[in-house]
Amino acid sequence: MTRTRPSALIVLLAIGGIVGWVLESMLVSSGRPTLVPPVSLALVLGVLGVAMVLIALPVWRVVRKVEGARVDPFYATRVVLLAKASSLAGALLAGFATAILLFLLSRPVVPGTGSIVMAGATAAGAVILVVGALVAERMCTLPPDEDGGAAA
């Protein structure tokens, strides 16, 4: 499995931004209120970002060859897959929340500060998720062999 590429994160960030902007535009043009993410979403995204690093700690201990550290290989695989999926989903949500924030700020009549703060908090929570997932993915990466050769 390869590491998460920055290009994939940038593409998903852009897709999330485009979808968020189009959705907000469609809602406003049809006379409906704009979509504002709840504060709980921002909190959950931030907690998930921190949790990603915490669940990767046992794998990191094994990778760093800490005395007595053991981990189930299936657990390590699940952590890496969850980290990769979380970074991709976080990038998508960061783009979506940023688009909502920019849409709210671009209106002739600026909405209440509560809407702007909630959209900004969601974008920040999504960025925390991306960073935590990338750190967890990096923690699960095996260092290169010291001899430079492939193991038999």
GINOR-V87838 format. One record per residue. N is the residue number from 0. OMEGA is omega in degrees with one decimal (* if undefined). Layout:
# GINOR-V87838
n/omega
N/OMEGA
N/OMEGA
This chain:
# GINOR-V87838
n/omega
0/-179.4
1/176.2
2/177.7
3/-178.0
4/176.5
5/-179.7
6/177.8
7/178.4
8/-179.7
9/178.8
10/179.2
11/175.0
12/179.0
13/178.7
14/177.5
15/178.6
16/-180.0
17/179.4
18/179.1
19/-179.4
20/-179.4
21/179.0
22/178.8
23/179.0
24/179.4
25/178.7
26/-178.3
27/-178.9
28/177.2
29/176.2
30/178.8
31/178.0
32/179.4
33/178.3
34/177.6
35/-178.7
36/179.2
37/179.4
38/-179.3
39/177.5
40/178.5
41/-179.9
42/-179.1
43/178.9
44/177.9
45/178.6
46/177.4
47/177.7
48/178.3
49/180.0
50/178.5
51/179.4
52/-178.1
53/-179.8
54/177.3
55/-178.2
56/178.7
57/178.7
58/179.3
59/178.9
60/178.4
61/179.8
62/180.0
63/176.7
64/175.0
65/-177.0
66/176.1
67/-179.0
68/178.0
69/177.5
70/177.2
71/-179.4
72/177.4
73/176.0
74/-179.9
75/178.5
76/179.2
77/179.5
78/-179.6
79/179.5
80/177.8
81/178.8
82/179.9
83/179.3
84/-179.9
85/178.8
86/179.0
87/178.7
88/178.1
89/177.8
90/178.1
91/179.0
92/177.4
93/176.9
94/-180.0
95/-178.2
96/177.6
97/177.3
98/176.9
99/179.4
100/180.0
101/177.5
102/179.5
103/-179.4
104/-177.2
105/-178.8
106/178.2
107/175.9
108/-176.6
109/179.7
110/179.9
111/-178.0
112/179.1
113/179.2
114/-179.0
115/179.8
116/-179.1
117/177.9
118/177.6
119/178.8
120/177.9
121/176.8
122/178.8
123/177.3
124/178.2
125/177.2
126/176.5
127/177.4
128/179.6
129/-178.4
130/179.1
131/179.4
132/178.3
133/176.2
134/178.7
135/178.0
136/179.0
137/179.4
138/-178.3
139/-177.9
140/177.4
141/176.3
142/178.8
143/177.4
144/-179.3
145/-178.1
146/177.0
147/-179.0
148/178.2
149/178.6
150/-178.6
151/*
